[in-house]
Amino acid sequence: MDEPPDPNAAVVRKFRMRPERAQALVRAIAADTGKVIIGDHAKRRMEEREISDIEVYRLLQTGHVMEEPYQTEHKEWKCKVTKKLKGNREAGVVTIILKTGMLFAQTVEWEDLQGASR
């Protein structure tokens, strides 16, 4: 006969990071631009969209994380940071919070082009 579960047994819960926590981490890390790695894909998108590295840094330093981050296969946290830039356009930077305490900007996109090629 099966025994009932032990109420004192350790329960494993999946850790979730709240958007507010991710936002605080991204802003703190991005305060030192030397800790921000802009990937090749992001650089190409920045050129296509005429978004400068200074704007990406500012977006990471002062932008908002609106959706819950999720863990990558490497157990690092991925989120999108958004902010209004040029002429009231909203941009987003898909960002990975690396285990090394750095940020990796994976891509940069215009948020106001829903359904279009961003």
HELIX and SHEET records of a PDB file:
HELIX    1   1 PRO A   19  ALA A   30  1                                  12    
HELIX    2   2 THR A   33  LYS A   35  5                                   3    
HELIX    3   3 ASP A   40  ARG A   49  1                                  10    
HELIX    4   4 ASP A   53  THR A   62  1                                  10    
HELIX    5   5 LYS A   86  ASN A   88  5                                   3    
SHEET    1   A 5 VAL A  36  ILE A  38  0                                        
SHEET    2   A 5 LEU A 103  TRP A 110  1                                        
SHEET    3   A 5 GLU A  90  ILE A  97 -1                                        
SHEET    4   A 5 TRP A  77  LYS A  84 -1                                        
SHEET    5   A 5 HIS A  64  VAL A  65 -1                                        
SHEET    1   B 5 VAL A  36  ILE A  38  0                                        
SHEET    2   B 5 LEU A 103  TRP A 110  1                                        
SHEET    3   B 5 GLU A  90  ILE A  97 -1                                        
SHEET    4   B 5 TRP A  77  LYS A  84 -1                                        
SHEET    5   B 5 TYR A  70  GLN A  71 -1                                        
END                                                                             
